[in-house]
Amino acid sequence: MRGALSGLTTRGRCLLAAGMAAALCSVILNERDLLRVSVFVISLPLLVCFLTAVARVGLHAQRQIVPIRVPVGGRAEVSLHIRSTGRLPTGGLLVSDGVPYSLGGKPRFVIEHLPRHTGTRLRYAVQPMLRGIQQLGPLKATITDPFGLAEFERELAHTSRLIVVPRIVKLSGVPGGSGLGSGDDGSVRLAAGQGEDDAIVRPYRQGDDLRKVHWRSTAKRDEMMVRVEERPWRGGTTVLLDHRAGAHRGAGTTASFEWAVSFAASICLHLHRYGQRIRLVTESGRMIVSDTGDGAHNDNAVLDALAALQATPQHEIGAMNDPGHGQELIAILGATTPDSLSQLISQRARGTRSLAVLLDTAAWGTNGPEGAPADGEETDIDGASALLRGTGWGVTVARPSTPMTATWATVCRTGGSRNDAMITGVGQ
Protein backbone atom coordinates (compact mmCIF):
# COMPACT_ATOMS: atom_id res chain seq x y z
CA MET A 1 0.00 0.00 0.00
CA ARG A 2 2.83 2.40 0.85
CA GLY A 3 4.37 1.72 -2.57
CA ALA A 4 1.06 2.43 -4.27
CA LEU A 5 0.52 5.68 -2.32
CA SER A 6 3.95 6.87 -3.41
CA GLY A 7 2.51 7.35 -6.89
CA LEU A 8 0.09 10.08 -5.80
CA THR A 9 0.65 13.40 -7.49
CA THR A 10 0.45 16.75 -5.74
CA ARG A 11 -3.19 17.00 -6.80
CA GLY A 12 -3.92 13.55 -5.44
CA ARG A 13 -2.21 14.28 -2.12
CA CYS A 14 -4.08 17.55 -1.75
CA LEU A 15 -7.38 15.81 -2.45
CA LEU A 16 -6.57 13.09 0.08
CA ALA A 17 -5.65 15.70 2.70
CA ALA A 18 -8.85 17.62 2.00
CA GLY A 19 -10.89 14.45 2.44
CA MET A 20 -9.23 13.73 5.80
CA ALA A 21 -9.82 17.28 6.94
CA ALA A 22 -13.47 17.04 5.94
CA ALA A 23 -13.81 13.75 7.80
CA LEU A 24 -12.33 15.35 10.94
CA CYS A 25 -14.73 18.29 10.67
CA SER A 26 -17.70 15.97 10.19
CA VAL A 27 -16.84 14.16 13.41
CA ILE A 28 -16.41 17.39 15.34
CA LEU A 29 -19.58 18.98 13.94
CA ASN A 30 -21.52 15.70 13.86
CA GLU A 31 -22.40 16.20 10.16
CA ARG A 32 -23.16 12.87 8.48
CA ASP A 33 -23.52 14.37 5.00
CA LEU A 34 -20.06 15.91 5.29
CA LEU A 35 -18.75 12.53 6.40
CA ARG A 36 -20.17 10.88 3.25
CA VAL A 37 -18.50 13.51 1.08
CA SER A 38 -15.20 13.05 2.92
CA VAL A 39 -15.34 9.28 2.43
CA PHE A 40 -15.81 9.77 -1.32
CA VAL A 41 -13.02 12.34 -1.51
CA ILE A 42 -10.63 10.03 0.36
CA SER A 43 -11.64 6.92 -1.63
CA LEU A 44 -11.22 8.54 -5.06
CA PRO A 45 -7.42 9.11 -5.02
CA LEU A 46 -6.83 5.79 -3.25
CA LEU A 47 -8.87 3.85 -5.83
CA VAL A 48 -7.30 5.70 -8.76
CA CYS A 49 -3.81 5.11 -7.31
CA PHE A 50 -4.47 1.39 -6.92
CA LEU A 51 -5.86 0.94 -10.46
CA THR A 52 -2.97 2.89 -12.00
CA ALA A 53 -0.43 0.80 -10.09
CA VAL A 54 -2.08 -2.40 -11.31
CA ALA A 55 -2.22 -1.17 -14.91
CA ARG A 56 1.54 -0.68 -15.09
CA VAL A 57 2.26 -4.33 -14.23
CA GLY A 58 0.99 -5.67 -17.55
CA LEU A 59 3.15 -3.46 -19.75
CA HIS A 60 5.83 -4.99 -21.99
CA ALA A 61 8.02 -3.47 -24.70
CA GLN A 62 10.65 -4.42 -27.26
CA ARG A 63 13.16 -2.19 -29.06
CA GLN A 64 14.52 -2.91 -32.53
CA ILE A 65 17.23 -0.89 -34.28
CA VAL A 66 17.69 -1.11 -38.06
CA PRO A 67 20.47 -1.16 -39.03
CA ILE A 68 22.49 -2.03 -35.96
CA ARG A 69 25.59 -0.47 -37.56
CA VAL A 70 25.35 2.98 -39.04
CA PRO A 71 28.13 5.25 -40.33
CA VAL A 72 28.72 8.73 -39.00
CA GLY A 73 26.11 10.99 -40.51
CA GLY A 74 23.93 8.01 -41.46
CA ARG A 75 20.41 7.24 -40.29
CA ALA A 76 19.00 4.41 -38.20
CA GLU A 77 15.35 3.58 -37.52
CA VAL A 78 14.30 2.65 -33.98
CA SER A 79 11.04 0.73 -33.56
CA LEU A 80 9.30 0.34 -30.18
CA HIS A 81 6.59 -2.29 -29.78
CA ILE A 82 4.56 -1.68 -26.62
CA ARG A 83 1.75 -3.96 -25.56
CA SER A 84 -0.43 -4.52 -22.51
CA THR A 85 -1.17 -7.97 -21.13
CA GLY A 86 -3.16 -6.77 -18.13
CA ARG A 87 -6.91 -7.01 -17.75
CA LEU A 88 -7.38 -3.32 -17.14
CA PRO A 89 -7.27 -0.80 -20.01
CA THR A 90 -4.22 1.39 -20.11
CA GLY A 91 -4.42 5.04 -21.06
CA GLY A 92 -2.59 8.28 -20.45
CA LEU A 93 0.79 6.66 -21.16
CA LEU A 94 3.87 8.84 -21.64
CA VAL A 95 6.75 6.91 -23.23
CA SER A 96 10.32 8.25 -23.40
CA ASP A 97 13.47 6.54 -24.63
CA GLY A 98 16.94 7.47 -23.47
CA VAL A 99 18.95 8.78 -26.42
CA PRO A 100 22.45 10.31 -26.09
CA TYR A 101 22.83 13.92 -27.09
CA SER A 102 25.10 12.94 -30.01
CA LEU A 103 22.21 11.00 -31.57
CA GLY A 104 19.59 13.72 -31.34
CA GLY A 105 16.78 14.78 -29.02
CA LYS A 106 15.09 12.53 -26.48
CA PRO A 107 11.94 11.10 -28.12
CA ARG A 108 8.67 11.26 -26.19
CA PHE A 109 5.30 9.78 -27.13
CA VAL A 110 1.85 10.09 -25.57
CA ILE A 111 -0.44 7.06 -25.91
CA GLU A 112 -4.06 7.95 -25.12
CA HIS A 113 -5.24 4.36 -25.32
CA LEU A 114 -3.15 1.20 -25.47
CA PRO A 115 -5.02 -1.72 -27.04
CA ARG A 116 -4.80 -4.97 -25.12
CA HIS A 117 -2.85 -7.87 -26.67
CA THR A 118 -2.18 -6.14 -30.01
CA GLY A 119 -0.37 -3.12 -28.56
CA THR A 120 1.04 -0.27 -30.58
CA ARG A 121 4.24 0.42 -32.49
CA LEU A 122 6.22 3.65 -32.22
CA ARG A 123 9.08 4.75 -34.46
CA TYR A 124 11.73 7.41 -34.42
CA ALA A 125 14.99 8.01 -36.28
CA VAL A 126 18.48 8.78 -35.01
CA GLN A 127 21.31 10.38 -36.97
CA PRO A 128 24.63 9.90 -35.16
CA MET A 129 27.28 12.56 -35.60
CA LEU A 130 30.02 10.98 -33.50
CA ARG A 131 31.75 7.63 -33.94
CA GLY A 132 31.52 5.17 -31.06
CA ILE A 133 29.42 2.55 -29.28
CA GLN A 134 26.21 4.30 -28.32
CA GLN A 135 23.62 3.06 -25.84
CA LEU A 136 19.93 3.68 -26.44
CA GLY A 137 17.61 3.45 -23.44
CA PRO A 138 16.36 2.60 -20.99
CA LEU A 139 12.79 2.88 -22.26
CA LYS A 140 10.55 4.31 -19.56
CA ALA A 141 6.79 4.71 -19.38
CA THR A 142 4.92 7.13 -17.14
CA ILE A 143 1.32 6.05 -16.45
CA THR A 144 -1.20 8.64 -15.31
CA ASP A 145 -4.96 8.60 -14.74
CA PRO A 146 -7.40 10.96 -16.50
CA PHE A 147 -7.79 13.02 -13.31
CA GLY A 148 -4.07 13.46 -12.79
CA LEU A 149 -4.21 12.07 -9.26
CA ALA A 150 -1.65 9.27 -9.61
CA GLU A 151 1.50 8.79 -11.65
CA PHE A 152 3.81 5.78 -11.89
CA GLU A 153 7.04 5.29 -13.84
CA ARG A 154 8.24 1.94 -15.06
CA GLU A 155 11.25 0.78 -17.07
CA LEU A 156 9.93 -1.23 -20.01
CA ALA A 157 13.17 -2.09 -21.81
CA HIS A 158 16.87 -2.00 -20.99
CA THR A 159 19.54 -0.39 -23.13
CA SER A 160 20.35 -1.45 -26.69
CA ARG A 161 23.65 -0.96 -28.47
CA LEU A 162 24.04 1.08 -31.62
CA ILE A 163 27.43 0.86 -33.32
CA VAL A 164 28.38 4.10 -35.05
CA VAL A 165 31.12 3.07 -37.46
CA PRO A 166 33.53 5.38 -39.31
CA ARG A 167 32.44 6.91 -42.57
CA ILE A 168 33.51 4.64 -45.42
CA VAL A 169 34.74 6.09 -48.69
CA LYS A 170 34.69 3.85 -51.75
CA LEU A 171 38.21 3.61 -53.15
CA SER A 172 39.52 2.26 -56.43
CA GLY A 173 42.81 0.80 -57.51
CA VAL A 174 45.61 -0.82 -55.53
CA PRO A 175 49.23 0.17 -54.91
CA GLY A 176 51.45 -0.81 -57.82
CA GLY A 177 53.35 -4.05 -57.35
CA SER A 178 51.13 -5.30 -54.55
CA GLY A 179 50.37 -8.52 -56.39
CA LEU A 180 46.72 -7.55 -56.86
CA GLY A 181 47.11 -6.22 -60.33
CA SER A 182 49.11 -7.28 -63.30
CA GLY A 183 52.57 -8.64 -62.83
CA ASP A 184 53.98 -10.72 -60.05
CA ASP A 185 51.44 -12.40 -57.82
CA GLY A 186 52.13 -11.43 -54.24
CA SER A 187 49.55 -13.78 -52.75
CA VAL A 188 51.79 -16.84 -52.73
CA ARG A 189 55.51 -17.02 -52.09
CA LEU A 190 57.46 -20.23 -51.96
CA ALA A 191 60.31 -21.27 -49.74
CA ALA A 192 63.69 -22.51 -50.63
CA GLY A 193 64.74 -25.79 -49.16
CA GLN A 194 67.64 -26.19 -46.82
CA GLY A 195 69.93 -27.80 -49.40
CA GLU A 196 70.99 -26.92 -52.92
CA ASP A 197 69.09 -29.85 -54.36
CA ASP A 198 65.88 -28.78 -52.63
CA ALA A 199 65.96 -25.21 -53.95
CA ILE A 200 62.76 -24.03 -55.58
CA VAL A 201 63.37 -22.18 -58.78
CA ARG A 202 61.48 -20.21 -61.39
CA PRO A 203 62.35 -18.79 -64.81
CA TYR A 204 64.54 -15.71 -64.88
CA ARG A 205 62.74 -12.38 -65.16
CA GLN A 206 64.22 -9.06 -66.17
CA GLY A 207 65.57 -7.30 -63.10
CA ASP A 208 66.31 -10.46 -61.08
CA ASP A 209 69.57 -10.56 -59.19
CA LEU A 210 72.10 -12.59 -61.21
CA ARG A 211 73.60 -13.85 -57.97
CA LYS A 212 70.43 -15.91 -57.47
CA VAL A 213 70.79 -17.82 -60.74
CA HIS A 214 70.47 -21.56 -60.10
CA TRP A 215 73.07 -22.90 -62.56
CA ARG A 216 72.25 -26.59 -62.15
CA SER A 217 68.61 -26.04 -63.12
CA THR A 218 69.69 -23.66 -65.87
CA ALA A 219 71.90 -26.33 -67.43
CA LYS A 220 69.23 -28.99 -67.04
CA ARG A 221 66.40 -26.96 -68.61
CA ASP A 222 68.50 -24.98 -71.03
CA GLU A 223 66.79 -21.86 -69.64
CA MET A 224 68.04 -19.40 -67.07
CA MET A 225 66.46 -20.19 -63.67
CA VAL A 226 66.69 -18.27 -60.37
CA ARG A 227 66.23 -19.40 -56.78
CA VAL A 228 63.15 -18.39 -54.77
CA GLU A 229 64.40 -17.77 -51.27
CA GLU A 230 61.46 -16.19 -49.52
CA ARG A 231 59.46 -18.05 -46.92
CA PRO A 232 55.87 -19.16 -47.36
CA TRP A 233 53.64 -16.13 -47.04
CA ARG A 234 50.02 -15.48 -47.88
CA GLY A 235 49.24 -12.16 -49.49
CA GLY A 236 48.23 -9.53 -46.99
CA THR A 237 48.58 -5.97 -45.87
CA THR A 238 49.19 -4.46 -42.45
CA VAL A 239 47.54 -1.09 -41.83
CA LEU A 240 49.20 0.87 -39.02
CA LEU A 241 46.98 3.55 -37.48
CA ASP A 242 48.57 6.26 -35.35
CA HIS A 243 46.00 6.95 -32.61
CA ARG A 244 48.08 9.09 -30.25
CA ALA A 245 46.05 12.07 -29.03
CA GLY A 246 49.07 14.35 -29.28
CA ALA A 247 49.63 13.36 -32.90
CA HIS A 248 46.32 14.78 -34.09
CA ARG A 249 44.60 18.11 -34.16
CA GLY A 250 41.06 19.34 -34.48
CA ALA A 251 37.90 18.36 -32.61
CA GLY A 252 34.77 16.36 -33.29
CA THR A 253 34.07 14.93 -36.71
CA THR A 254 36.52 17.32 -38.38
CA ALA A 255 39.52 16.16 -36.33
CA SER A 256 42.50 14.62 -38.08
CA PHE A 257 42.10 11.52 -35.88
CA GLU A 258 38.60 10.89 -37.24
CA TRP A 259 39.92 11.36 -40.77
CA ALA A 260 42.66 8.78 -40.09
CA VAL A 261 40.18 6.28 -38.65
CA SER A 262 37.85 6.71 -41.63
CA PHE A 263 40.74 6.33 -44.08
CA ALA A 264 42.01 3.19 -42.33
CA ALA A 265 38.53 1.65 -42.41
CA SER A 266 38.12 2.50 -46.09
CA ILE A 267 41.49 0.90 -46.94
CA CYS A 268 40.72 -2.30 -45.00
CA LEU A 269 37.32 -2.79 -46.62
CA HIS A 270 38.70 -1.90 -50.04
CA LEU A 271 41.52 -4.45 -49.84
CA HIS A 272 39.10 -7.04 -48.47
CA ARG A 273 37.23 -6.86 -51.75
CA TYR A 274 40.43 -8.01 -53.44
CA GLY A 275 40.69 -10.99 -51.11
CA GLN A 276 43.55 -9.51 -49.11
CA ARG A 277 44.23 -10.57 -45.52
CA ILE A 278 44.31 -7.48 -43.34
CA ARG A 279 46.08 -6.77 -40.07
CA LEU A 280 45.15 -3.52 -38.35
CA VAL A 281 47.58 -2.40 -35.65
CA THR A 282 48.31 0.76 -33.67
CA GLU A 283 51.56 2.71 -33.54
CA SER A 284 52.47 0.82 -30.37
CA GLY A 285 52.11 -2.55 -32.09
CA ARG A 286 48.81 -3.43 -30.40
CA MET A 287 46.60 -5.58 -32.61
CA ILE A 288 43.23 -4.01 -33.36
CA VAL A 289 41.92 -6.73 -35.66
CA SER A 290 43.38 -9.49 -37.81
CA ASP A 291 41.90 -11.80 -40.43
CA THR A 292 41.76 -15.47 -39.54
CA GLY A 293 44.14 -17.92 -41.16
CA ASP A 294 41.38 -19.51 -43.24
CA GLY A 295 41.16 -16.40 -45.41
CA ALA A 296 37.74 -15.36 -44.14
CA HIS A 297 37.19 -11.62 -44.30
CA ASN A 298 34.88 -9.98 -41.80
CA ASP A 299 34.29 -6.31 -42.51
CA ASN A 300 32.12 -5.96 -39.42
CA ALA A 301 35.04 -6.93 -37.19
CA VAL A 302 37.10 -4.08 -38.63
CA LEU A 303 34.24 -1.59 -38.33
CA ASP A 304 33.36 -2.61 -34.77
CA ALA A 305 36.98 -2.36 -33.65
CA LEU A 306 37.42 1.09 -35.18
CA ALA A 307 34.08 2.28 -33.83
CA ALA A 308 35.30 1.65 -30.28
CA LEU A 309 38.85 2.96 -30.85
CA GLN A 310 39.77 6.00 -28.76
CA ALA A 311 42.87 8.18 -28.79
CA THR A 312 45.65 7.25 -26.41
CA PRO A 313 47.76 9.67 -24.33
CA GLN A 314 50.96 7.98 -25.49
CA HIS A 315 53.50 10.51 -26.79
CA GLU A 316 55.90 8.51 -28.96
CA ILE A 317 55.65 5.61 -31.37
CA GLY A 318 56.24 2.43 -29.40
CA ALA A 319 58.91 -0.16 -29.98
CA MET A 320 57.78 -2.87 -32.40
CA ASN A 321 59.48 -5.85 -33.95
CA ASP A 322 58.58 -5.42 -37.60
CA PRO A 323 55.12 -3.79 -37.39
CA GLY A 324 54.15 -5.33 -40.73
CA HIS A 325 55.09 -8.92 -39.77
CA GLY A 326 56.56 -9.46 -43.21
CA GLN A 327 53.49 -8.10 -45.00
CA GLU A 328 53.21 -4.94 -46.97
CA LEU A 329 52.72 -1.99 -44.64
CA ILE A 330 50.54 1.10 -44.98
CA ALA A 331 51.22 3.46 -42.07
CA ILE A 332 48.80 6.34 -41.39
CA LEU A 333 50.82 8.74 -39.25
CA GLY A 334 49.95 11.96 -37.47
CA ALA A 335 52.38 14.51 -36.10
CA THR A 336 55.61 12.79 -35.14
CA THR A 337 59.27 13.45 -34.51
CA PRO A 338 62.33 12.40 -36.55
CA ASP A 339 63.37 10.08 -33.73
CA SER A 340 60.03 8.26 -33.84
CA LEU A 341 60.22 7.94 -37.61
CA SER A 342 63.78 6.62 -37.37
CA GLN A 343 62.64 4.03 -34.84
CA LEU A 344 59.76 2.97 -37.08
CA ILE A 345 62.10 2.66 -40.07
CA SER A 346 64.67 0.65 -38.16
CA GLN A 347 62.04 -1.78 -36.88
CA ARG A 348 60.65 -2.45 -40.34
CA ALA A 349 61.90 -5.69 -41.88
CA ARG A 350 64.35 -5.18 -44.73
CA GLY A 351 63.21 -5.95 -48.24
CA THR A 352 59.49 -5.41 -47.49
CA ARG A 353 57.43 -2.71 -49.11
CA SER A 354 56.29 0.16 -46.92
CA LEU A 355 53.93 3.04 -47.61
CA ALA A 356 53.30 6.03 -45.37
CA VAL A 357 50.40 8.49 -45.34
CA LEU A 358 51.57 11.60 -43.46
CA LEU A 359 48.78 13.79 -42.13
CA ASP A 360 49.48 17.50 -42.40
CA THR A 361 47.88 18.02 -38.99
CA ALA A 362 48.35 21.80 -39.08
CA ALA A 363 45.63 21.91 -41.76
CA TRP A 364 43.08 20.29 -39.43
CA GLY A 365 42.80 23.21 -37.01
CA THR A 366 43.61 22.96 -33.32
CA ASN A 367 42.74 20.85 -30.29
CA GLY A 368 42.80 23.63 -27.75
CA PRO A 369 41.22 27.10 -27.56
CA GLU A 370 44.62 28.82 -27.73
CA GLY A 371 45.35 27.36 -31.15
CA ALA A 372 48.35 25.30 -30.02
CA PRO A 373 48.92 21.63 -30.82
CA ALA A 374 48.16 19.13 -28.09
CA ASP A 375 51.80 18.28 -27.47
CA GLY A 376 53.24 21.67 -28.32
CA GLU A 377 55.13 20.58 -31.43
CA GLU A 378 54.55 20.62 -35.17
CA THR A 379 55.67 18.10 -37.74
CA ASP A 380 58.04 19.08 -40.51
CA ILE A 381 56.16 17.40 -43.35
CA ASP A 382 58.92 17.97 -45.89
CA GLY A 383 61.60 16.64 -43.55
CA ALA A 384 59.53 13.59 -42.59
CA SER A 385 58.77 12.86 -46.24
CA ALA A 386 62.43 13.13 -47.20
CA LEU A 387 63.46 10.87 -44.31
CA LEU A 388 60.99 8.15 -45.29
CA ARG A 389 61.63 8.38 -49.02
CA GLY A 390 65.35 8.15 -48.43
CA THR A 391 64.84 4.70 -46.91
CA GLY A 392 62.65 3.32 -49.66
CA TRP A 393 59.20 4.22 -48.28
CA GLY A 394 56.47 5.49 -50.54
CA VAL A 395 55.10 8.70 -49.00
CA THR A 396 51.79 10.52 -49.48
CA VAL A 397 50.86 13.73 -47.66
CA ALA A 398 47.17 13.95 -46.68
CA ARG A 399 45.24 17.17 -46.11
CA PRO A 400 41.54 17.73 -45.30
CA SER A 401 41.06 19.69 -48.51
CA THR A 402 42.05 16.64 -50.57
CA PRO A 403 39.38 13.92 -51.00
CA MET A 404 40.27 10.49 -49.66
CA THR A 405 39.88 9.03 -53.11
CA ALA A 406 42.56 11.37 -54.42
CA THR A 407 44.83 10.59 -51.47
CA TRP A 408 44.44 6.86 -52.08
CA ALA A 409 45.10 7.33 -55.79
CA THR A 410 48.36 9.04 -54.85
CA VAL A 411 49.23 6.12 -52.55
CA CYS A 412 48.65 3.71 -55.42
CA ARG A 413 50.84 5.73 -57.77
CA THR A 414 53.58 6.19 -55.18
CA GLY A 415 53.99 2.47 -54.76
CA GLY A 416 57.20 2.26 -52.76
CA SER A 417 60.14 -0.02 -53.26
CA ARG A 418 61.46 -3.20 -51.68
CA ASN A 419 65.01 -2.01 -51.39
CA ASP A 420 67.13 -2.40 -48.29
CA ALA A 421 68.15 1.25 -47.89
CA MET A 422 68.66 2.28 -44.28
CA ILE A 423 69.23 5.68 -42.74
CA THR A 424 72.66 6.44 -41.32
CA GLY A 425 73.11 5.13 -37.82
CA VAL A 426 69.81 3.28 -37.72
CA GLY A 427 69.34 -0.43 -38.05
CA GLN A 428 72.97 -1.15 -38.75
N, C-alpha and C positions, 0 to 999 in steps of 0.2 A: 504494500500500500504506500509506503514511504517513497519507493521508487516511482510509482505512478503519480503521486502528488508532486514530485519534482518537475513534472512536465507542465505544470500550471503556468500560464503567462501572467503578466502583471494584471491584466484585465480579469483573469480567472481568480487570482488571489484576492483582488479587491472585492469581487463579487462574493467570494467565500467569507471574507471578513465582514462584509455588509450583512450577509445572512446570519452569521453568528451574533453580530450586534443586535439585529432585529429579534433574534430568539431570546437574547438576554433581556431586551426591553419588554418583550411579550410576557416573560415570567414576572418581571417586576411590576408591570402594569396590569397583569392578569388579563391580557388580550389574546383570546384564542385565534381570532382571525389573523392577527399579526404573526402568531406562531405558525399558522399554516403557510403564510407567505414566506416566513424565514426558512421553513423546512424545504420549500420548493427552491428557494434561492441557494441554499446550501447543497441540495441534491444535484442541481443542474451542473455546476462545474465538476463535482465528483464523478457524475455519470459520464459526462463528456470526456473527462480525463481517462477514465477506465476504458471506454470504447476506443479512444485514440491510441492508447497503449497497446490494446489487443490488435488493432488494425496493422500496426507496424511489424508484428511478428511474422505475418504471412508474406512479406515482401522479399523478392529475390531478383537478382540482376546479373547480367553477363555483359562483358565489354569485349568488343572485337575491333582490332586495328588492321586496316588494309591500306597499303602494304605494311609489313612489320619493319621493313627497312626503307628509309626514304632519304634521298640526298639533301644536302643543305639547299634551302630554297625550294624544295619540292613540296608536295602536298599529300597528306595522309587522311583517310576517312575513318572516323571513330564511330562505331555503332553501339548503342546501349539498348539492350532488351530487358525491360522491366515488367515483371508480372506479379500478380497477387494470388496466393494460394489460400488465403484466409476466407472465412465464411462471411465476414463483414465487408461491405463495399468500402473502397478506399478513395478518398477525394482530398482536394487541397494539398497536393503533394508537390513540394519544391525539391528538385533534383539538381545537384551541383557536382561537377567532376573536377578533381584537382589537376590543373594543367600548369606546368612551369611557365614563367614569364617569357622565356625564349621561344615558346611555342604559340603564344597568343594569349588572349583573354580567357578568364575562367568561365566556362559555359554554364548557364543556369536555365532550367526548364521548369515550367509550372504545369502540372497535370491536374486538371479539374476533376476528371473521373478516370480511374484506372479499371479497365474491364477485368473481371475475374478470369483466370485460366489463360485467356489469349494474351493479355498484357498489351504493352505498347512498345514501339521502337523509336528511339531518338537518335539523331545523327548530328555530328558537327565535324568540322574540318580543322586540322592543324597544319601550320606551315612553318617548320623549324628553320631558324636562321643561324643556329650554332651547332657545330658538330659535337657528338657525344652520345652517351647512353642516357636517355631521358625516361623519367618515370611519370606515367599518367595515373592519377588517382590519389587517394581513395575516392570512390563514388559514394556520396552521402545523400540521404533523403531526409527532408524535414517534413513531418506530417502535422498538419494543423486541422482543426475542426472549423466548420463554417462560422461559428461565433467568435473564433479567436481566443478561446478560453484555455486551450491546451496545445502544447507543441512538443514534439519528440523528434530527436535526430537519431538516425541509424546509418551505419556503414553497410552499404549493399555489396560493394565489390572492393577487393584490395587493389594494389597498384599493378599496372601492366607496363611492360618495357617497350619503348620505341627506340630503335637504333637509327640515329641520324648519321649517315655515312658521308664521307667526303664527296664533293662534287666531282663527277667523272667526266673527263673530256675524251672524246673519241679521237684516237691518234691513228696515223697511217705510216707505213714503212717501218723498217728495222735498221739498226746500225749496220753499216757495210762490213762484210766479213764476219758476221755473227753466225753464219751457218744456216740462217733462215731464208736467205735468198739464193741467188745463183752462186755457183762456185763451190768451195769446199764445204762439206757438210760437217757442222760442228756438233751434231747431236751424238755422234758415236766416235770414240777414239780408242784405238787398240793399244795393247801393251806389248812391249818387246819382251822376249823371254830372257832368262838369265844367261843362256849361252849363245854363242854365235850361231849354232845350228838352229836354235829356236827363234831367231829373230823374225819378226813379222815385217814384211816389206811391201812396198807398193811402187808402181811406175814413177819414174822421175818426172817432176813438174818444174816448169821454169821458175827460178827463184829458190829452189831447194839448195840447202847447204851441201856442197860437193863432199864434205867430210863425212856425210852420212850415207854415201853410196855403198851399197852392199855388193861387193865385187863378185862374190861367189854366185849370187843369184843373177847378177848381170851377165856373167859368162854362161850360166846355164840357160837363160832365156833369150840370150842375144838381144837384150833390151836393158837399158840402164834402170836399175832399181835402187831405192833408198830405204833405209831403216825407219820404222815408226817406233819412236822411243817413249811416247807419252803413255801414261797409265790409263786404264779404263775410266771413262768419264761420260756421264750422260749430259746432254746439252742442257744448259741452265744459265740463269742470270741471277746475280745477287744485287739487290737494290739496297743501298746504304742511305738511311734517312737521318740527317742531323737534327735532333730534336732538343738541343740545348736552348733554354730560354734566353740566355745571353747572346746566342748566335742569330737571333731573329729580332725583327722590329715590326712595329705596327700593332694594332689591336683589333680584336673581333674578327670578322670574316675577311677583312682586308689585310690581315697580318701576313708577313712573309712565311710564318710557320704554317698557316692554313694553306697557303699556296703550295708549299713543299709537300704537305700531306696529300693534297689533291693531285699533285703531279706524280707522286710515288704510287698512289692508287691507280691512276690512269695508266702508268707504265706497266704495273703488274697485271692488270686486266688485259691490256693490249697484248703483252707477250704471252699470256695464257692462251689467247686465241690462236697463237702459232704453235701451241703445244709445248711451250717452254716450261721447265721447272723453275720456280721462283723461290728465292730466299730473301726475306725482308728483315734487315737488321738495323740496329741503331748505331750511332757513332761510337758507342762504348762496346760494341760487339754483342749486345744482348739480342737474342733472336725474338723477332716479333711474330713471324709466321714462316712456315716452310712447307713446301709440297711434300707429300708422302712419296716413298720410294717406288710405289706402283705407278707413278705417272699421273695420278688423279689430280685434277685441278679444281680447287674450291674457291671461287671468287668471293663467296660470302665470308670465308675465314679471313681473307685479306681485308675486306671492308669492315668486318666486326672489330678486328684488331686495331685498325687505324681509327675507327670511330671512338675507341676508348683511349687512344694514345694522348698523353698530356706531356707538356714540356717539362724538362728536367732542369734542376738548378746547377747541373754539372757545368764546369767552366771550360775544360779542355777535352779534346778528343781522346778517348781512352785507349789503353794499350790493347792491341788485337794481334793475334797470330793469323795473318792472311785473312782479312775481313771477307774476301770473296770465296774462300775455301776452294781455290782452283777454278772457280767459275768466272765468267766475265762479270765485271763490276761496274755498276752505275751508281756513283756517289752524288747525292743531293746535299750540298754543303751550304751552310749559312756563313755568317761572319766568323773568321778563324784567323789564327796567327801563323806565321811562317814555320814556327816550331811544330805546331800541330800538323800542318801539311807535311812537313818533313817526316814526322813520325808515321803518318798514314802511308806515305810513299815507301818508307823503309819496311813497313810491315806487309806490304803487298808482295805476293809471290812473283818472282821474276818470270818473264816470258808469258804473262797472262794479260789480257787486254783490259784496260781500265778507262772509264769515261767519268768525267766530273761535270756536274752542273753547279756552277757557282752563282749564288743568289746575290745580286747587287742590293744588299739590305738597306742601303741609304735611300733607295728609291721607294721603299715601302713605308716611309714616314717614321714615326718614333713610338717607343713604348711608354715613355714618361711624359708628363706635362711640360717639362723644361726643354724637350726636344733633344735630349741626349740619349745615346744608345744605352741598353740595359747594363752592359759591362764597361761602358766608358771607352770603348775602342772601336775604330772603324777598320774595315778590311780593305787592303790595297788590292783591288780587283786585278789590275794589270800585273802587279808583282806575283799574285797567287797564280794567275793564268800562266805567266812565264815559267814559274817554278814547276808547275804540273806538266806543261808541254815539254819542258826540257828533259823530263824523265819518261817521255813516251805516252803520257795521258792525253786523251782527247778532251778538250775543254770547251764548254758552252757557258756563256754568261746569261743569266735569266733576269729579266726585269718585269715589273707588273704591267708595263705598257705593251709588252710583247705577248701575243696569244700563246697558250701552251702548245698548240699545234705547230706554231712556227719554231718554238724552242725545241720541240722534239725533232722537227725536221732538221734543225741545225745539229742536234746530237747525232742523227743518222748520217749526216754528211761528214761530220767530224771524224767519226769512226774511231780513231786511236790505233796504236800499233802494239805489236807483241814484242817489242825489243826489250833488251835488258839494261837500258840506260839507267844509271843511278846518279843521284846528286852527290856532290863532293862531300865526303865525310859522313855519309849516311848509308847504312846497309852494307858497308864494306866488310 
